[in-house]
Amino acid sequence: MINLVSAEPEHFYAGILVAASSAIYGFGYLNREISLGRSFWKTVPVLFMAVIAVYFRAAPLLLVALLLCALGDYFLSRGRDRFVTGLLAFLAGHIAYIVLFCSFDIEPAFEWPMVLIALYSGIFATYMWGVTEKYRWPVMAYIFVISAMTGVSLTLPTASYLIVVGVIIFVFSDSVLAIRMFVVSDPRTKLMLSWAVWASYIAAQSLILIGVIGASA
């Protein structure tokens, strides 16, 4: 398993780049008005991950998924008018992840975690149906695809546990984002949720990156 924060210099520097750029956005731009600077720093961390994927010669689909997610980050940073475009970019990124996971030595199974994921997705989709209004159908499509990605990740070999953990954190991050956008109105609560979304999102992408690089090594 590749560890991006191990003692090897290239691993350490790669981790520093992602952590530093994530911190710059989190501490400097997360709560600012829409601007090119804000969009730049929101997009850069996952672009660094894409460069890392190339450097470590990971599966090409990992690069595709990360670039699509970075594109989604950019559009989401441009305000609510670009929400659907950003959502669709992430949806395409998740499809790339699904195809990537299916290319591994998966172990087809129907286990109790899949039941929990299906149950959670059903309950959350039902709740979101009533609050998303004009965004209802894109949100429903997104929930279906990320649930499918989670289900496929659960069929991966035990050694790929970091990928599974990353995917589950991704689901958490997107769930909090949806609640922040469509349910919460208090500014302070929105800010706290924004922090939770950003921290969990970067953690999720990082774990998936490390897990896939390890599986490709």
C-alpha positions in Angstrom: 0.0 0.0 0.0 1.4 3.4 -1.0 1.4 5.9 1.8 1.6 9.6 0.6 2.9 10.7 4.0 5.5 8.0 4.4 9.2 8.7 4.9 10.0 8.7 1.1 10.4 12.3 0.0 8.1 12.2 -3.0 5.3 10.8 -0.9 5.8 13.4 1.8 5.9 16.3 -0.7 2.8 15.1 -2.5 0.9 15.0 0.8 2.2 18.5 1.7 0.9 19.9 -1.6 -2.6 18.6 -1.1 -2.8 19.5 2.6 -1.4 23.0 2.1 -3.6 23.9 -0.9 -6.6 22.5 1.0 -5.8 24.6 4.0 -5.4 27.7 1.9 -8.9 27.3 0.6 -10.4 26.2 3.9 -8.9 29.0 6.0 -8.6 31.7 3.3 -11.5 31.3 0.8 -14.2 29.0 2.1 -16.4 31.7 3.4 -15.6 34.4 0.8 -17.7 35.7 -2.0 -17.5 34.1 -5.5 -14.2 35.0 -7.2 -11.6 33.5 -9.5 -9.2 33.2 -6.6 -11.8 31.3 -4.6 -12.5 29.0 -7.6 -8.8 28.5 -8.1 -8.0 27.4 -4.6 -11.1 25.2 -4.4 -10.0 23.4 -7.6 -6.3 23.1 -7.0 -6.2 20.3 -4.3 -7.9 17.7 -6.5 -5.8 18.8 -9.5 -2.7 18.1 -7.3 -4.2 14.7 -6.7 -4.5 14.2 -10.4 -0.9 15.0 -10.9 0.0 12.6 -8.1 -2.0 9.9 -9.9 0.0 10.5 -13.0 3.3 10.5 -11.1 2.6 7.2 -9.5 1.4 5.7 -12.8 -2.0 4.8 -11.3 -4.8 3.5 -13.5 -5.8 6.2 -16.1 -9.5 6.1 -14.9 -8.3 7.5 -11.6 -7.0 10.5 -13.5 -10.3 10.9 -15.4 -12.3 10.7 -12.2 -10.2 13.2 -10.3 -10.2 15.7 -13.3 -14.0 15.4 -13.5 -14.3 16.0 -9.7 -12.0 19.0 -10.0 -14.2 20.4 -12.8 -17.2 19.8 -10.5 -15.4 21.8 -7.7 -14.9 24.7 -10.1 -18.5 24.9 -11.2 -19.8 24.5 -7.6 -17.5 27.4 -6.6 -19.2 29.6 -9.1 -22.5 29.8 -7.2 -25.9 28.1 -7.3 -26.5 28.9 -11.0 -23.7 26.4 -11.8 -24.9 23.8 -9.3 -26.4 21.4 -11.8 -23.3 21.6 -14.0 -21.1 20.9 -11.1 -23.3 18.0 -9.9 -23.2 16.4 -13.4 -19.4 16.7 -13.4 -19.2 14.9 -10.1 -21.8 12.3 -11.3 -19.5 11.6 -14.3 -16.6 11.4 -12.0 -18.4 8.8 -9.9 -19.2 6.8 -13.0 -15.4 6.8 -13.8 -14.8 5.5 -10.3 -17.3 2.8 -10.7 -15.7 1.6 -14.0 -12.3 1.8 -12.3 -13.4 -0.3 -9.3 -14.9 -2.8 -11.6 -11.6 -3.3 -13.3 -10.1 -4.6 -10.0 -10.4 -8.1 -8.8 -13.8 -7.6 -7.3 -15.4 -10.2 -5.2 -19.2 -10.2 -6.1 -21.2 -10.5 -2.9 -24.4 -9.3 -1.3 -23.5 -8.4 2.2 -25.2 -6.5 5.1 -23.3 -3.2 4.5 -24.9 -3.1 1.0 -28.3 -3.3 2.7 -27.4 -0.4 5.0 -26.2 1.7 2.0 -29.4 1.0 0.1 -31.5 1.8 3.2 -29.7 5.0 3.9 -29.8 6.1 0.2 -33.5 5.4 0.0 -34.3 7.3 3.2 -32.1 10.3 2.2 -33.4 10.4 -1.3 -37.0 10.5 0.0 -36.1 13.4 2.3 -34.3 15.3 -0.4 -37.2 14.8 -2.8 -39.3 17.1 -0.7 -36.7 19.9 -0.3 -34.8 20.1 -3.6 -37.6 21.5 -5.7 -36.2 22.4 -9.2 -33.0 20.4 -8.5 -34.9 17.3 -7.6 -34.1 15.1 -10.6 -30.4 15.9 -10.8 -30.0 15.3 -7.1 -31.9 11.9 -7.4 -29.7 10.8 -10.2 -26.6 11.8 -8.2 -27.8 9.9 -5.2 -28.3 6.8 -7.3 -24.9 7.0 -8.9 -22.9 7.6 -5.7 -24.9 4.8 -4.0 -23.9 2.5 -6.9 -20.3 3.6 -6.5 -20.5 2.7 -2.8 -22.0 -0.7 -3.5 -19.3 -1.5 -6.1 -16.6 -0.4 -3.6 -17.9 -2.9 -1.1 -17.0 -5.7 -3.5 -13.3 -4.8 -3.6 -10.7 -7.1 -2.0 -10.1 -6.5 1.7 -6.7 -4.9 0.9 -8.6 -2.1 -0.7 -10.2 -1.0 2.5 -8.9 2.6 2.2 -11.0 3.0 -1.0 -14.1 1.8 0.8 -13.5 4.2 3.7 -12.9 7.0 1.3 -16.1 6.3 -0.6 -18.2 6.1 2.6 -16.7 9.5 3.7 -17.6 10.9 0.3 -21.2 9.9 0.9 -21.1 11.6 4.2 -19.6 14.8 2.7 -22.2 15.0 -0.1 -25.0 14.3 2.4 -23.9 17.2 4.6 -23.5 19.4 1.5 -27.1 18.6 0.5 -28.4 19.5 3.9 -26.4 22.7 3.9 -27.8 23.7 0.5 -31.4 22.7 0.8 -32.3 22.5 4.5 -30.2 24.9 6.7 -30.7 28.6 6.5 -28.7 29.9 9.6 -25.4 31.5 8.3 -23.3 30.2 11.3 -24.6 26.6 10.8 -24.0 26.9 7.1 -20.4 27.9 7.8 -19.8 25.0 10.2 -21.3 22.6 7.7 -19.1 24.1 4.9 -16.1 23.2 7.0 -17.3 19.7 7.5 -18.0 19.2 3.8 -14.6 20.5 2.7 -12.6 18.5 5.3 -14.5 15.3 4.7 -14.3 15.7 0.9 -10.6 16.2 0.8 -10.2 13.2 3.2 -12.4 11.1 1.0 -10.6 11.9 -2.3 -7.2 11.4 -0.6 -8.1 8.0 0.8 -9.4 6.9 -2.6 -6.3 8.2 -4.3 -4.0 6.3 -1.8 -6.1 3.1 -2.1 -6.1 3.1 -5.9 -2.4 3.9 -6.2 -1.7 1.0 -3.8 -3.9 -1.3 -5.8 -2.1 -0.3 -9.0 1.4 -0.7 -7.6 
